[in-house]
Amino acid sequence: MSGLRDRLRRNAGGGGDEARTDRRVDRVVPPSGHTARLTLFTAAAMAFLAVFALALSLATGRLATRWGQQLARTATVRISAPAEQMTRQAEAALRVLRSTPGVASARLLDDAQISALLAPWFGPDLPLDSLPVPRLIAVVEDDTGFDARGLRLRLEAEAPGAVLDDHTRWRRPLVAAASRLRLLGLVSIALIAGATAAMVTLAANSALAANGRIIRVLRLVGARDSYIARAFVRRFTLRAFFGALAGTLAGVLAVLALPDASPEGGFLTGLGFQGAGWLWPLTIPPLTGAVAFFATRFAALRSLKWIT
């Protein structure tokens, strides 16, 4: 007993001995099976979910940028006029558009292209000849852009049946929705970190309560609370780190199994990481370990005050 007391006092005293005994300090307290499994499972599950939340946040950020850039540089001119005036007003609108600064191109869509645009709603056999379908002109801006208000006034004078749609009312809700999804992904990551801290705290409290008698014996032979807390902190931090490492690996493999981004699939096929984004999952295990470190340290120092 006296030898154990001397060794604990030397280890708990700090200085160079503290650095050399960090790797063996967690052996002082016996492991608890259920808390070990709980910590590993919680860290792995939360890391797995964090990978998908991170992928969602990055994908929606890319989506908002792409939608904003693509829709911001396109516009549509709709021409609604009597059948005998349709061709004349379409030609007048094209002349106005092609002479407008900031317009890179203006192209009149033919019946086949209009039918393809309406096919998702009305089917492929829509009889355009018997329906008053307006003519459409696809407009693409250059880098400088055009003055929408001035262009509307010119179209009103040259082609009264022409209506300019610069996609503003469509672009803003789409970009806002993508931005909110990105925020939701970040909030989910914060909630996952909070849930991980809560579960690790509960597991640490359970382990401290289960080892109450051993803690009292350690105190009798001279161990300080900081020394005892360090044993629990090291053990739970390593468990959380390796659990998160396994969960992150499983999450990355699951993301790799998702379909690649494609125009046909749209948003649901673009949830993976791209380029340097693949480095972000590597931050999950060390961050999980840091969360476990502070949560366990807080729980240990707080619980040791109540163990007498």
N, C-alpha and C positions, 0 to 999 in steps of 0.2 A: 504493500500500500504506500509506503514511504517513497519507493522508487517511482511509482505512478504519479504521486503528488509532485515530486521534483521534476519529472518529465513534463507534466502539464503546465506547471508554473514556468518552466523554461520556454515551452512552445507558446504560451499565452503572453509572454512578456514583451513581444514585438522585436524590432530590429532585424538583423540578418536571419535569426532563427525562424522568424515568421514566414519569410519568403521560402525557406527550405522546407517548411512543414506544410505548405498550402496543399500539396498533392496528397498528403496523408491525413489531413485534419478531419476529412469527412468519415474516416474509419472509426472515429471515436464513438459516433452514434450508430447503432445498428440500423440497417435499412428496413423500411416498412413496405411490405409487398403491395398492398392496395394503393398506397400513395404513389409508389413508383409507377405502377401501371396507369393510374389516373393522370399523372403528369405527362407521361409519354403519349398517351392517347389524346389528351386534350391539346398538347402542342402540335401533334401530327395533324389532327382534324382541323384546328384553327389555321395552320399553315396551308393546308390544302385549300380551304375556303379563301384564304388571303390571296393565293395565286389567281383564283378566278375573279375575285374582286379587283385585283390589280389589272388583270387582262381586260375586264370590262371598262375600267376607268381609262386605260390607255386607248382602247378601241373607240370608245365614244369621243375621246378627244380628237382622234384622227378623223372620225366621221364628221364632227362639227366643223373642223377645218375644211374638209373636202367639200361638204355641202355648201359652206359659205363661199368658197372660191368658185365652185362650178356654177351655182345659181347666180352669183353676183355678176358674172360675165355673160349671162344669157338673158334674152328677153324675147317676147312674142308679140307680134302685131296681128290682131284678129280683125278681119274685114267682113262686116255684115252689111250687105246691100242687096238691092233687087238684082235678079239674075242678069238683066241686060247691062247693069253697071258694074258687076263684080270684076270683070277682067280689067276695065278701065281704071277702077279705083285701086286694084292690086298693082297695076303698072305704075300709077302715080305714087303709091306708097313706097314701092321699090326705089323709084327715083329720089324720093325724099330721104330714104334711109341711106342710100349709097352716096349721097352728097352731104351727109351729116358727119361732122368731126366726132371721132370716138367710136364709130361703127366699123368694125373690122370686116364684117360680111353680113349680107341679108339674102336669104334664100326662100323662095316661094315653095311650099310643100305641095306635092302633087296628090292626086286622089289615093294612090297606093299608100303613101306615107301617112296621110290623114286616117285612112282606114286602119293602118297598123296601130296608130295612137288610140283609136277608139275601140279596137278589138277586145282589150281586157274588160270593157264594160258592156259592149253591145254584141260581141262575137265577131267572127271574121267575115260574115256574109252581110254586112250592113249595106243597104242600097243607097249609096251616096247620091245617085242621080235623082232619086225621088224625095230626098230630104233637104231642107234648107241649111245645110252644113256650111259654116263660114270658112273662108279661105284663111290660111295661116302662113305667116312669114316668120321664119326663125332668124333671130338677130343675135350676133355675137359681138361683144364689145372688144376693143383693144385695151391696152394697159391704161390709157388715160381715161376711158369711159366717156359717156355722152351726157348731155343735159336732158334729163327725162322731161322736165317741164317744157323746155323750148321745143323738143321733138314732138310732144303732144300738140302743141299749138300749130306747128307746121303741118302735121298730119290732119288736123281738124280743118285746116284751110285747103289743102290739096286733095285729101281723100276723107270726106266727112264720115264715111262708114268704118274708118280704121280706128282701132282702139289699142293703145300700147299697154302691155303688161310686163313690167320689169321684174316680176317674181318676188317683189318685196314681201307681200302678204304670205307667200308660201315659204320664203327663205327664213324669215324671222322665227316662226314657230318651230321649224325643223331644227335650226341651230340652237334655239332655246331648249328644246327637248333633249338634244344630244348633250348640251352643257349640263342639264340637270341630271342626266344619267351618269355623267362623269362625276358630278358632286356626290351622287348616291354611292358610287363605287368607293370614293374616298371616305365617306361616312361609314360605309361597311367595314373598311379596313380599320378605322378607329374603334368601331364597336368590337371587332374581332380582337384587337389588342386589349381592350378593356375586359372582355370575357376571359381572355387568357390570363390576365393578371388576377382576376377574381378566382378562377379555378386553381391557379397555382397557390394563391393565398390560402384557400380552403385546404388544399392538400398539405401545405406547410403547417398550418394550425393543427391539422389532424395528426401529422407526424410528431409535432412537439408534444401534443397531449398524450400520444401513445408512449412516448419516451420520457414521461415526467419523472419516473423514478431514477432513470439513468442520469437525467439532468441534475437531480438533487445530489446524487453520488459524485458527479463531476464537480459540483460546487464545493462539496465537502473536502475534496482533495486539492482544491485550489484553482479550478478552472474558472475563468471569467466568462461573463455572458457574451462578450464579443467573440471569444474563442468558440463557444458553443454555437453561436449564431452563424459563424463562418462555416462550421461543418454543414449546417442545413443549407445555407446559401449556395455553397459550392455544389452540393449534391443536386439540388433542384434546378440550378442553372444549367448544369450539364444535361440533366434529363430533358429539360425543355429544349435545349439547343439540338440535341440529337433527335428528339421527337419531331421538332420543326424541320430538321433536315430531311427526314424521311417523308414528311407530309409535303414539303416543297417539291421533292423529286417526283412524288406521285402526281402532284398537281401539274407540273411541267409536262410529264408524260401524257396526262389527260388533255392538256391544251394542244400538244403536238398531234393528238388523234383527231382534233376538230378539223372540219374541211377548210381548205385554204380560201382566202378572200377571192370573190369572183363577181363580175357584174350581175350574173344571173342570180346568185345567191343573196346578194345585197348585204345588209348589216350582219345577219346571223352567221355568215361564213367568214367574218373578219374579226373574230374575237381573240385571235392569237396575238403573240408578241411579234414585233418587227424590228429588225436592225438592233440598235443598242438597247431596245426595250427588253431583250432577253436577259440583260444584266440585272434588271430590277428584282426578279425572284431571288437572286443571290443575297439580297439584303434581308430577306425574311428570317432565316435562322439566327443570324446575330442579333437582329432586333428582338426576336422572341426570347433569346437568352438574356438580353438586357432587361426586358420586361420582367422575366422571371427573377432576375437578380434583385431588382429593386422591390418587387412584390414580396419575395421571400425574406429579404432583409427587414422590411417593414413589419411583416408578420412575426418574424422571429424575435426581434427586439421588443415588440409590443407584448407578445405572449410570454416571454421570459420574465416580464415584470409580475405576472400573475402566478408564476410557478414558484412556490416557496417551500 
